[in-house]
Amino acid sequence: MKSPLHWLVLRAVVAWVATLLIVFPLIWMVLTAFKTELQAIATPPLFVFKPTLGNFLTVNAQSNYLGYARNSVVTSLGSTLLGLLVAIPAAYSMVFFRTRHTRDLLMWMLSTKMMPAVGALVPVYLVAKHTGMLDSVTGLTLVFTMINLPIMVWLLYTYFKDIPGEILEAARMDGASLWEEFRHVILPLGMGGITSTALLSIVLSWNESFWSLNLASYKAGTLSTLIASYSSPEGLFWAKLSAASVLAIAPIIVLGWFSQKQLVAGLTFGAVK
């Protein structure tokens, strides 16, 4: 029978192997971004090479990186704010003013995420075309809001459900109105959940590629559109593609790094009684 020390070593080895398998594609992408196109497709792959910043300079100079990045920021933040404006009162009403159809409504909202996005492409495309929102930041922001809204409502519903009802009863006994109860009790107590929901929505919107590629091009294209532009009939420009990918994921990685404390606090809200 193996000793506890052997199990600890085995678990550590398995954890390191799993981590390397997950992180290696990211590391390889970063390495490829600093190679020339010939070095990027070399066989066998090059692990030792002279790095170059040429790919990053090309992406910035020829591909309007700042324009695509601005669209990503606007659509991510805009869809998150719009989603919170709808999801917060929706989750609040579902938790504290439940009806016999509340559970069915929640399940229906969640079921909309089970449908492949391509199934709704044609009607959404036609609506965007006839309303003048095709290849527009406004149209893309609205679409991002709608696709993330079910997840946001579910997350906020879970967080608000852990708020003790006795606190609300005490506020009502003190004469608090519905708005005062919502503003001074629900929002402060649920701020951890609201913050983590907002961060998740930003990440999902930032990484969304299907709708960006089908509903936007140059004017409203996001960083996902920029990355896809390096795939052409002549082939894939692996080095420039990797450089564009690094520039696309860098801001969201920095955001996740500095907000990990708030994200973890929100995700674990109510986990310990």
Summary of the structure (lengths in Angstrom):
residues: 273
radius of gyration: 23.2
end to end distance: 36.9
largest distance: 74.6
contacts: 776
relative contact order: 0.14
helix: 75%
strand: 1%
